[in-house]
Amino acid sequence: MKLKHYLLINLGAMIIFWLLWFVILFKVDPLTTNWLGRGLFYLTLFAAIFSTMSLFGFILRFSLIRQQLAHQAVITAFRQAALIAIGVVIALWLLSRQLLGWFNLFILVAGLVMLEFFMLSCQSQNTRLSAQKISKHATSKDIISSTFKENH
């Protein structure tokens, strides 16, 4: 998929999810609805925050940090957008159950930060393993041929 297509699809999804969330917010009564209404509220909110954060995260990462390739910036933006969306939805769910306090919020944030560090450590380990396969003195011809042989 080309980068332009990704950005347009993500922008369209973002607009649709925010519109759906606003429709549910203003049309569904939270006091009389069942689990389906509440589930749709949280699901559309998660999707809207996820698409918004992944789009803005990619744009910021790609425009400010120009050392990353586009697909690396997309992967990082997706991962962090998912964590942010999960954190917001869980915090709102805890707030609706009147369980959100400073301690619970601290545990939630600490858990999400530890999950992010764990994913970063797994990602850097995979990067290190692939970097060790290519020697320091290899020419570009050796690199192309070695990666071609390993993929088949």
C-alpha positions in Angstrom: 0.0 0.0 0.0 1.3 3.4 -0.9 1.8 6.0 1.8 -0.8 8.3 0.3 -3.4 5.6 0.3 -2.7 4.8 3.9 -3.1 8.4 4.9 -6.3 8.8 3.0 -7.8 5.6 4.3 -6.8 6.5 7.9 -8.2 10.0 7.5 -11.5 8.6 6.2 -11.7 6.1 9.0 -11.0 8.8 11.5 -13.8 11.0 10.3 -16.3 8.1 10.1 -15.4 6.8 13.7 -15.7 10.3 15.2 -19.1 10.8 13.5 -20.3 7.4 14.7 -19.1 8.2 18.2 -20.9 11.5 18.3 -24.1 9.9 17.0 -23.9 7.3 19.8 -23.1 10.0 22.3 -26.1 12.1 21.5 -28.6 9.4 20.5 -28.1 6.7 23.1 -29.2 7.3 26.7 -26.5 5.8 29.0 -29.0 5.3 31.9 -31.5 3.2 29.9 -29.2 1.4 27.4 -28.0 -2.2 27.7 -24.5 -3.6 27.3 -24.7 -3.2 23.5 -25.1 0.6 23.7 -22.3 0.9 26.2 -20.1 -1.5 24.2 -20.7 0.5 21.0 -19.8 3.7 22.8 -16.5 2.4 24.0 -15.7 0.6 20.7 -16.3 3.6 18.6 -14.4 5.8 21.0 -11.5 3.4 20.9 -11.5 3.3 17.1 -11.8 7.1 16.8 -8.9 7.7 19.2 -6.8 4.9 17.7 -7.2 6.3 14.1 -6.6 9.9 15.2 -3.6 9.1 17.3 -2.0 6.8 14.6 -2.5 9.5 11.9 -1.2 12.4 14.0 1.6 10.2 15.5 2.8 9.2 12.0 2.7 12.8 10.7 4.6 14.1 13.7 7.1 11.3 13.6 7.6 11.4 9.8 7.9 15.2 9.6 9.9 15.9 12.8 12.1 12.7 12.9 13.3 12.2 9.4 15.7 9.4 10.2 13.0 6.8 10.3 11.6 5.1 7.3 7.9 5.5 6.6 7.0 1.9 7.6 8.9 2.2 10.9 7.0 5.4 11.7 3.7 3.7 10.9 4.4 0.7 13.1 5.5 2.9 16.0 2.5 5.2 15.6 0.1 2.2 15.5 1.6 0.7 18.6 1.5 3.9 20.6 -2.0 4.9 19.3 -3.3 1.5 20.4 -1.8 2.0 23.9 -3.2 5.5 24.2 -6.7 4.4 23.0 -6.7 1.4 25.4 -5.6 3.7 28.3 -8.4 6.3 27.6 -11.1 3.7 27.2 -10.1 1.8 30.4 -9.9 5.1 32.3 -13.4 6.1 31.1 -14.7 2.7 32.0 -13.2 2.9 35.5 -14.7 6.4 35.8 -18.1 5.1 34.8 -17.8 2.5 37.6 -16.6 5.2 40.0 -13.3 3.3 40.4 -11.0 5.8 38.9 -8.7 7.2 41.6 -5.1 8.4 41.6 -3.8 4.9 42.5 -5.8 3.1 39.8 -4.7 5.7 37.2 -1.1 5.3 38.3 -1.4 1.5 37.9 -3.0 1.9 34.5 -0.3 4.3 33.2 2.5 2.2 34.7 1.1 -0.9 33.1 0.8 0.7 29.7 4.4 2.2 30.0 5.8 -1.3 30.9 3.9 -2.8 28.0 5.5 -0.2 25.7 8.9 -0.9 27.0 8.4 -4.6 26.6 7.4 -4.1 23.0 10.3 -1.8 22.4 12.7 -4.4 23.8 11.3 -7.1 21.6 11.6 -4.9 18.6 15.2 -3.9 19.3 16.1 -7.5 19.9 14.7 -8.5 16.4 16.6 -5.5 14.9 19.8 -6.6 16.6 19.5 -10.2 15.4 19.0 -9.2 11.8 21.9 -6.7 12.1 24.2 -9.4 13.4 23.7 -11.5 10.3 25.4 -8.9 8.1 29.1 -8.5 8.8 30.8 -5.1 9.2 32.9 -5.6 6.1 30.3 -6.9 3.7 29.8 -5.1 0.4 26.4 -4.0 -0.9 26.5 -7.0 -3.3 27.0 -9.4 -0.4 24.2 -7.8 1.6 21.7 -8.1 -1.3 22.6 -11.7 -2.0 22.5 -12.7 1.6 19.1 -11.2 2.2 17.8 -12.6 -1.0 18.9 -16.1 -0.1 17.4 -15.9 3.4 14.0 -14.9 2.2 13.6 -17.9 -0.1 
